[in-house]
Structure formats: structure tokens, C-alpha cells
Amino acid sequence: MLDERKARILRILVEEHIRTGEPVSSRAILQLSSLTVSAATVRNELAALEAEGFAMQPHTSAGRIPTARAYRYYVDQLIRPIQSPAASARVAEFFASVHTELGRLLKATSSLLSEITHYPSLVTGPGLSGEMVRAVHLVQTGADMVLMVVVTQAGRVSQSLLVLPSPVDRAEIEDAELLIRRSQVGCSISQGIDLDQLPQGEVPGGVRSILWRASEALGKAASTDHELYMGPASYLTDAWGEISKVRGVLEILEREAALLELLAHLPEGTEVRIGRELGIESPTDISLVSTSYGGDQGEPSGRIGVLGPMRMDYGRAISVVEEISGNLDESLGER
């Protein structure tokens, strides 16, 4: 544990660097800290913090910037929640007006997170493996392409584009749709289509090809434990600035399986992972603030969070994800 003076200096170092993105001088810290000590004393304390791995000097004439260890200590010991009336009003307005099926709600929630925090957002929801099928529709989108739309009892919608080996006609699509409905409606999506039970001589080749592709699509939909919804990445440049860092973050966002694995193994409640703590191959200048939602009385559950640079505004990010999580819990409880 740092003593009180070092802790105060470290808090100002972190918060001022978050605010400006620039190295922080000892003079600025003295002015902001209200400490009744000399500038030399502040410099000595900064040198001690640097020796302990909490600060670094980009170059000789510059002030200091926080290290990953400093951000970790700040989040664990020094952070002050930052409430925003405007953000709270936007969250309340959103959940008062949005009434849609779960998948669309979670996608909209990811957009809301990004809108408020200006960071790329991640929201996980349950997969479709335990869902019961309510309806199946096939829509021809090309001579050899059919869109399969599956609606579950919970109102969730899964869409799969079936690319066929040869063109099919409307009658074949209608026959295939009827067979899929007989097999699937009222059953778990994970049950799938038992192709071996189809009478070999009675099913035309075009219908059979649709059923094969539909079976593959249903199996893929049922095999995913969780789904990942991401907010728009339009804030990446504002958050990281440097194009090389933006590219690194985009590569992370494209690795959905790794992100799902990371989020699935976080403990319940609010978690902050900084830099290498994410445990995935990633740029070191990245942090994740996330919290869990749902799970009570059979409600859907998952996590919501935002990715940002290490100098992200942790106090505000934590407040926003926790507030949205609470409102999401209430919305799910009313379903």
C-alpha cells in the first residue's frame, strides 16, 4: 500500500493523464493536489513512484505518465465513481422506449454503451441451444440461395443464408419449409433435422439440398453457448488516436471467439482488466471494463462492457456499464 501522500500524487497523475493524454509535470500535480509541500518534494515522490513501477518518464525533459501498475492501483484503491445526469437520462429514455426481442435488445444496448462512453462496446447474450422453435420461414434470395429465418418461443430470430449447389424453384422451397416445420416447430433448436429419417425416394434433390444446408445452419446456431454483440467501432480513432493502435484494436474486435472466451470466464460483478491482464494476444494499451447482468429466476444472462485505452476514464466507464446493467436487469425481469 502507498502512503497517503504518494497515493494522492498517484491519483492526480492518473486522472490528469486521462484528461489530457500528456505527461504530467510535478508543478501541475502540486497545483492540483493542495499539498503543502515543495515542488522538490513532489519530484522526489514521483521519482519514488517511478522506482516502484507506478510511473515512467517518456523522455528526460517530460513529466511522468502512469504505468499499467498505476492504473491497476488506481482502479483498486483510489477510483471515485463519476455520475453523469445526462448519461442517466439517456439510459432511462432508452429502456423506457425499447421493446423488442432479446437479440435486438442486446444489439441496441451495445450501441447505447458506445454512444455514451465513446468506446467500442461488447455485450454477450445466451446462445440459441436451449431455445424452442416457434416458426421457420424460407425466402428465396437468388436462384441458388435461400434465407432461412427461425423464430424461437422467446421471440429471438436467427437468420441463415443457405447457399445451394444448384438452383431450386419455389415449389421445392415450399416443400422444404414444410418438412423443416414438421421437424422443428415445438422442438429445441439443438435437436436439429434428422436427415436419416427422410424417405430416400420421396424427397426431390432440390428439397434435399435445402434440408442439408438448413441442418448445417441449425447445428451451427445451436452450438454457440453465447452470442456477441458489438457496438460501432467509429470511436476507435478518438479513443486511441494512433492508427497503429487502432489497427491492433480492430484485430481484437475481429476475434469474436477469443472475446467470448474472455468474457465467459470473468467472475460475476464488475471487473476491470488492464493491458496484459486481458490474457489474450492484444495491444498492451487496452483495458476492459465490464459487468454481469441477468441470471435471476431463469432470466438470460451475460456481460456488458467497453474496451478503451489504458488511460480510459475508469470512473465514468464503471458507472455507465453498471447503470446500463441495472436497467437491463429490470427490462429482462419484466418480460
N, C-alpha and C positions, 0 to 999 in steps of 0.2 A: 504493500500500500504506500502511496505517496503521502508525504506530509501535506498539511493544509495549504501552504504557500505554493508548493510545486503543483498541487492539484489545481489550484486556481489559475496558475500560469498556463498549465496544460489545457484547461478548458478554454481559455481565451485564445490560445494558439490554434486549437482545432476549430472553434467557432468562427474566428476571423478568417482562417484559411478557407473554410466552407463558404463564407460570404464573398470573399474576393478572388479566391483561386491563386493568390500570390503569396510568396514568402512573407512571414510576419516578423517585423522588427521588434527588438526589445523595447524601443521607445513607444511603439504602438501598444504593446502589452502593458507597459507601465501606465499609459494614459487610460486604458480600458479597465484595468484591474482595481483601481483605487487603493493599491498597496502603498503603504507609507515607507517605502524603501527607495534606494538609489537605483539609477539605471544600471550601474555596475552590478548591483545585487541581482537584478533581473537577468543580466547577461550570464552571470555565474550559474543561476538556477537553470537557464536554458542550456548551458554547457553540460550541467549535470544530467538534465533530461536527455540530451543527445548521447551522453556516455551510457545511459541506461537503455537506449534504444527507442526512446519516445519521440525524438525529433531528429531532423537532418538538415544540413545546410546545402542547398543546390550548388552554390559556389561561394567563394570566400567572402565576398562583399555583400552577400544577400542575407536576409533574415532566415528564419527556420520554417520548415513545413513539418506537419505531423507524419509519422510512420504508421504502418498498419497496426503496430502495437499501441500507438497512441489512440487511434480510433477505437480499438477494442476496449481500452481502459475507459475512454470517454463514454462509450455505449453502456458499459457495465457499471460505472461508478458515478459519472458526472452529468449524464444527459438530463435535460429538462424538457418535458413534453411541451410541444408548441401547438396550441389550439388555434384554429382558423375559423371564425364565424362564417366567412364566405364559403369555405370548403364544406362546413357542416350543413349550410343551407343547400348547397348543390347536391350533397349526398341525400338529404331528406327529400328534395324535389325529385331526384331520380327514382328512389324506391317508392315514392308515392304514386308515380306515374307509370312505372314499367310493370306490365302484367303479361308475361309470356312464358313459353315452355323453358325448362331448365337450361338447355344448351344455349339458347338465345340470351337468357338472363345472365349467364356466366360470361358470355362473349361481350355483352353490353357492359357488365361490371368491369371487365378488363379495360375497355375503352374509357370508362369513368375514372379508373385508377390513373391511367396515363394522362387524361385531361387535367386532373387536379395536381398530380405530382410532377408532371413533365418528365417522367421517366418511363422506359418501356416496362410493361406490366405482365405478370404471369398469373393465371387463375387455373387451378385444376378442379375437375369435376369427376364424378364417378363414370366409369365406362358403362357400356350397354349390356354387359354379360348377364346381369340378373333381370333385365327388363323383359316384360311380357309384350308380345306384338299385338297391336290393335288393328293395324291396317297395312297393306302393301299395295303400292301402285307402280306400274311400269309405264314409262313415257318414252316414245321413240324420239331420239335427237339426231339421228342420222341413219343411213341405210344399214350400217353395221354397228350402231351404238344405241344403247338403251339406258335411260336413267331409272334406277330403282330407288323408290322413296319408301322407307319403313317408318311407321309411326308407332310408338310404344304406348302402353297404357298410361304411363306417366306424362304423355304429351311430348316426349322427345322425338326428334326427327333425325334420321340417318339417311344420307344420300350417297349413292354409289353409282359411278358411271361404268356400265358393262360394255366393254369393247369386244365384239364378237368376231369369230374367224371368217364369217361370210354374211352377206346381207340377209335380213329377215323381213317378213311382211307383217302387217297389222294383225292378221288372224293368229299368227304364231306367237306374237307378243301377248295377245289376249288369252290364248291357251296357257302360256307360261305363267301369266299373272294369276290365273285361276288355280293352277297347281300349287304355286307358292303360297297363295292364301290358304288353301286347304291344309298345307303342311305347317304353316307358321302361325296363323292368327289364333290367339289364345294360348300360345306356347312361348316358352322362353326363347329369346333370340339366340341363345347359346346352343339350343337344341339342333339348329341347322336343318338343312334339307337332306333327307336320307335318299340319295340318288339310287342306291341299290334297290329300293322298293319300287322304283318306277318300272312299269311293264315295258320290256325292251322293244317289242314290236309295235306298240301303240303310240309312242311318242315320236313325232317327226324330228328330223335332225336339227332344224332351226330352233324348235322349242327346247330340245335337249341342250343345245349350246347355251341358250339363255339360262337354263337351270344350273348348268355347271358354273357359269360366271356368277350367278346370283348366290350359289352355295359358297363360292370362294369369298365373295364380298361379305356375306353374313358371318362367315368364320373369322374374317379379319376384324369386323366390328365387335364381335363377341370376345376376341382375345385380348382386348385392351382393358386393363384394370382401371385406368384413369385417362381422361382426355385433358388436353392442354389448350387453353385459350390465351392468346397473346394480344395485348393492346397494340396500337400503331407504333411503329418504330420511328416516327417522324421527329421525335425529340432527342434522338441519339446525338446529333451534332451539337445541340445546345448543351447536353449533359457532359459529353466528353471532349468536344472541341476538335481534337486532333483526328485527322482522317484515319491514321493507322490504328488508333484506339477504337474508332467507330467500326472499322472492318473487323477487328477482333471480337467486339461485342455481337456484331451481326452473325459471325460464325457460331457463337454460342447459341444465339436465338434459333439458328437453323438446326441445332442438335436437340430435337424435341425429346428423344429417348433419354438423353443424359439429364435434361432438365426435369423430366418426370421422375427419374430415379432419385435425383437430389431432393426434390420436394416431397416425395413419398416417404423418405426416411428421416425427415425432420420431426422433432417431438411436437406435441400439441402446444398451442400458445404461440406467443410472438418470439421469433428468432431473428437474430442479425448475424449474417455470415460475411466476413470481410476478407477480401483478397483470396489467398490460398486456402482459407477455411472452407471455401465452396467445395473443395475436393474434386473438382473437375479441371481438365486442362483448359485454362482460361487466361485472359489478360490479368495481370496482378492488380490493375487499377479497376476493380469491380467489387461491388458489395450487393448483398441481397437482404432486403427487409421483408419478412413475410409473417403471416399469422394464419391459424387454422379457422375454419368455420364449420358449422353444422355438426351432424353426428348424434344429436339428441333424439331419442324416440324414433329412430329409424330414418331421420332426415338425411338427405345427401350430404356428404362431407368432402372437404378438400382444403386447399390452401390458396390464399391470395397474397401477392407480393409485388415488389418492384425491384428492378435492377438499376443501380446507379454507380457512379464513380465512388471511390473511397471518400471523397470529400462531399458526398451527398448530405443533404440536410436530414440527419437521422431523426431528430426530434419530430419534425413535421411528417416525415415518411411513416414513422411508427404510429403517430396519431391518426393519420389518414387510413392506413390499412386496418387498424383496429376499429375505427369508426365504421368503415365500409363493411368489415366482417360482422359487426354487431347488427347493422341494418340488414345484411344478407341473411343472418340467422333468423331475424324477425320475419322476413319475407318468406323464407322456406317454411317456417313454423305455421304460417297462415295458409299454406297450400293444402 
